[in-house]
Amino acid sequence: MYILPVNNFNAQTAVINRKKNELHSQPNEIQFRGGTKIADLVENRVSNNMERLNRIATTYLDVLESVAAKLKDKGVIFDRAYCEQNPVKSPKSYTSKIVRSGSFKVPDAIRATLYITNPYDLSVLNDELLPELKKRGYVISDTEMTVKDLKKRGYIPEPNESDDKEKIIPDLDIRLADVVEQISKLNPEYRYAISKPQKSGYEDIQMRLVRSFEKRKHPLQHELLILFGPNYAEAKHLESEKVYGILRKFDELNVKVKANEENPDAKLIYRYIDLIEKMMRGKISQKLYENAKNKDMFNIEEQIPITFLKTDLAQFEHYFKVLKSKISSYYRSEKLANQNNPEMLKQLSREQRADQARVNIIYDKLSETLAYFSKKQKEKPQT
């Protein structure tokens, strides 16, 4: 993984580690002595490194363009104009990722996308693409994965090997449906690379590459995504903006991060968040990705309609009404349990105000999403 150069940053890093919980609840408010925010320090450091990263990204795109040209007959396509839009993570995005995770490790500082018309044929990946990248000095990086997660991919642990033990594996994740039977097409080192599509229905192959000649302890990582084609890439960005990026804000709720599972209100908060997420994925995300895959892989123009009935909209309103009510109930009971602790009461009040504001933002943004797709559906010509 690429770690931002942080000369004389040891003290700041220690502060981040000591305040990891605060990073998740109020990341932009954590300050070093003198009032400098963590985000400001990191963003300035990244900005000063952008010229170098842009040079390296240009070389990376040159390499991918040459590989795609050679593998054109295998269905490999490179869209340079698309990749040149954001080949380097911006200082703000870079900083946001560090603050959210509490770690200076950023595995996608440089990123690009290739299209493979039929990525389900894993021999194209294993026998064609990866060897061509290796010839040009790009090899798959290592990453850590717990035994617990590896077991989901077929790993059989050694005797007395605990679930939380971390193993080093290639940083390759094949998130495609129904390709497990093709494991024999992969080199032995990739036997645990097959996972599954995301809950949204999103499928891809993603990997992190490093330059084989780079000998630093933490070499610069180059992310590579493999998608079905340009329509799938477009769907990915639309879904990220209209659904995924909004739903992810639920993870910033204090009540979700620290809620006591024994609290009945906390359990219902989790449940209603899950119901909202399932509704948005089922009604929008999964259809977007199916339509895009049909178009790129099969040349199917017909689209699964994204529609919302009055009952759907009523259900949406109901979910949020109950969610807001249960958040209020949760904090009411927490304050009652801490009524003799003035400092804790102040903290709970701050967290409640922050959570209520976040839920209102999520509700407003998702309401805009529903209106956006409803309007799109009405604009479609009738056949």
Disulfide bonds with the S-S distance in Angstrom:
none
